[in-house]
Amino acid sequence: MKRSRFSEEQIIGILKEQEAGAATADLCRRHGVSSATFYKWKAKYGGMEASEAKRLKALEDENARLKKLLAESMLNESALRELLGKKMVRPAAKREAVAHLQSRFGMSERRACAVIAVDRTVIRYRSVRPDDSALRRRLRELAQERRRFGYRRLFILLRRDGEASGISRIYRLYREEGLMVRKRRNRRKAIGTRAPILVEARPNARWSLDFVHDQLENGRRFRVLNIVDDVTRECLAAVPDTSISGLRVVRELAGVIARRGKPEMIVSDNGTELTSNAVLKWAQDQRIAWHYIAPGKPMQNGYVESFNGRMRDELLNETVFTSLLQVRAVIAAWTADYNTARPHSALGYQTPAAHAAKLKAMGAGFPPVSGSKPAPIAQTAPDGVTFLRTLPSAG
């Protein structure tokens, strides 16, 4: 808008002269304005003082500023609505989004970058990578020949042909070309014995593994890998994380074994993490019997299922977790309390740590025979099963 030659004080002074008796035509000629301008001033500022005019001017400026902010906000909202269905994770997608906003809404590059919260250097960057069209073509040819090969096997085939690129570059091209192998839906189930398992009444005779799930305050889910000694009922490890793979399970088991000793048997369900090649190979190398329960029969893994129920009832349902760091600290404290302070009803209300110490003091749970035969610590084995030591039956 064109700025006036006269301030509000000057305009009100001219109007005061007219009110004092000066002719309108003489005032207009003297100040170099038209009569139309004079009467426009009179309609706007007539009867006002200079302070009131300043306040009116301030209100007009504030109103104009708010209108501009509202218009910009509405434009930004419309721009974000345009991009609502687009996934903007990679730099290339962000460059496309900025170009779309510039062409669709006439935005400047600076404003479009501010709308989608991206640095302008990302938008202006131009790749300096060498031409890889021949490598892409060869990769597509191999993927067509070997339809069930992933990028790792294709990388080996390219290396045989003399390609010097690293696996990271091959994986990037593999993703960009859309060559991912479609995963089959059938779930892998390990086949194990379904007969009752007999366990010696001593520590490390059998461990049980299972996962329990929960979520943080912001909705992000996490899981806890629980490892329980079936005889002493101790929680050997409770490992929380957002994802736990088969390799992580092996690493945590190795840490517990280094601290406590190797078990004779481990029991788990048929989860994909627990039936992975990493777990199967590790159990074979360690010469540990790994027993998988029947699918859909969690009661066969009752010791760790019972522990999961206690953890959920006493800890997870009673605590609001805000971060994974807090989850680790709270679960570690609760596990220590469970092992050393919490009475366990199945152990005659002893703590698991006290029961384990008692078994150790009694010679792994088998006191020497003297006078009368003592009651066995574990349940008697079923009829027809003979062992040198008393064994409890477990599903």
Disulfide bonds with the S-S distance in Angstrom:
none
